[in-house]
Amino acid sequence: MIYGYARVSTVGQEQNGNSLQDQQRKLKEAGAQEIFSDTFTGKTMQRPEFTRLLEALREGDTLICTKLDRFSRTAAEGAQIIQELLSKGITVDILNMGRIDDSPMGRLMVTMLLAFAEFERSQIVERTQAGRKIAMANGQQMGRPQKFNPERMKNALALLDAGNSYTKVEAMTGISKRTLIRHRKVEA
């Protein structure tokens, strides 16, 4: 049986032919009879469809993937997975590099390519964090926008201090009880 595996980090990932639909199309064109797909970040190994795929694979099966970094973003984990598959008699075919065999050269190539994928991911995280710091230093508000301005929240907290119940203040201001409690704790 020929299995395919596709993974994207986010539902909206559309760049460079990495969308789930693009990967699935390429896997079908390469002969995959059954495709497993996950939408989970590569840094976690908790991917339910990947786990199901590993359980389904048997000796003589082939696993097709569009890119090596779809398995894992760390060289150690990726090399371990591929070595386990090869030792069970499962053929691993990575579309952008070819079939991986259980030879010293095959293992070297897998380790090098996974190391590059891990390095690339680390660089992305580093650049993202640097950009975030610059944006925050320039006064950019990070995260979800505040729903209530500070003056409105101050008035709501004053109503609470005046002896009104959370339920009554919620009805008067439209600010939820939960939000009022959270802001009151911050004030204390």
N, C-alpha and C positions, 0 to 999 in steps of 0.2 A: 504494500500500500504506500502511496506517496502522500505525505502530509505537508501542509504549509503552515507557517506561523507568521502573523503580522502583528505589529505593535506600534502604537503611537503614544506619546506622552500625554497629549491633550486631545480632546475631541476635535478641536478646530485646527489641528496641525495639517497644513496644506502645502508647505514649502518643499521645493526640490523633489517632488514626486514621492513624498513620504506619507501622504494621506493614507488612511486605512484602505480606501477604495483603490488607490493606485497600487498599493502593495498586494491586495487581494487579486487584482487583475493580473499583475505580473506573475503571481504564484500560480494562477489558473493557466496562464499561457505556458508556464514551465512544466505543467502536467500535474499539479497538486489536485488530488481527488477529494480531499477534505482539508478545510482551512480552519485553524483556530486563531482567534484575534483577541487582543487585550488593549485596553486604554489605561495604561498605568505607566508611571515614570520608570525609567530604566534603573534607577538607583534602588528600587525595591525588588526583592525576589518573590514577593507575595502577589503573584499573577495567577488567578484561578484558571484561565484558559491554558496557560503555559503548563501548569501542573497537570491538567487533564490530558494535554498533548503528550507529556512525558509518560503518563500512565498508559496511554494508548499505543505508543510505539513498541514494536516487536522486532526481533532479529529479521533482517532482510528488508525492513521498511526504509524509506527515504524521507528525510526531513529537509524541506526547502524553505529558505528564508531569503528576503531580498538583500539584507545587509547583516553583517556579523554583529553590529551593535544592537540589533533587535533582541538578542538573547540576554545581554547583560552589558552594563557600562563599566564593570570592573574586570580587569584582565584575569584575575584569579578565578572568579566565579564563572566567567565565560569559558575559560580553558578547562575548568573542571567539568562543566556541563558537556562540552564537546567531547572530552576524553571519555566520559561515561557512556555517551551515545556510541562512539566508535568502538569501545570495548564490548558493547552489547550487539555489535554487528549491524548497527544502523548507519546508513550512508547520510552524510551531512553535505548539502549542496547550498552554498551561499551564492546567489545569483550574480553579485557584483565581483566575485573573486573565483568562483568555480568550486569543484568538489574538494572536500577536505579529506585527506587520507591519514591513516595512523602511521605516518613516517616521521622521522626527525624533522624533515623540512616542513611537512604539514603542520606539526605541532609548533614549530618556530614561527611560521606565518600567522597562525591563529593567535599566539601570544603577542606578537608584534602588533597586529591589527587591533586586538582588544586593548592593548596598552595605549595605542593612539586614540581609540574611542574614549577611553577613560580620561586621557589628557585633554581631549577636546571638550568633554563635558566639564571638567574642572575649570578650563579656561572660560567657558560660557558662564559658569556660576561666579567666577571671579569678576568678570566684566559686568555682570548684572549687579553684583553687590557694589562695585565701584560706581556705577551709574546711579544706583539708588542713593548712595552717600552724597554724591554731587547734587542730585535733585533735592535732597533734604536740606543740604547746606544752602541751597538757593531758595529755600522757603516752600518748596513743593510739598503739598500735603500727601502723605502716603496712606494707602488703605482706602477703605470705603469712606465716602464723604459723610460728614456729620449731618444727621437729619434735622437736628434742632440747633439753632444758633445759641451762643452762650447766654445771651440776655433772656431768651425764652426759658432756658433751663434754670437760670438763676431765679426767675419769677416762680417757677414751679416748685423749686426747693424752698423758697420763702413761704409759699402756701402750706407746704408740709410743716415747716417750723411754726407756722401760726396755728397748728393743731388740726389741720384737715387730714383726712385719711388718704392713703395711697389711691384707693378706688375713686374717691371724690376728686383728687387732683388729676388723676388720669382722665376722668370725664371732662374736667374743666379745660385741660391743656392739650389733650390728645397725645400726651407722652405716656408710654406704657409704664405700668407699675414696675416691671423688671428694669427698665431704663432708669427710672427714678431711684430705685434701690441702689443700682450700680453707681450712679452719680453721687448719691448721698454718701456712700462708702468712700468715694474718692475725696469728697469734701472733708470728711472726718479726720 
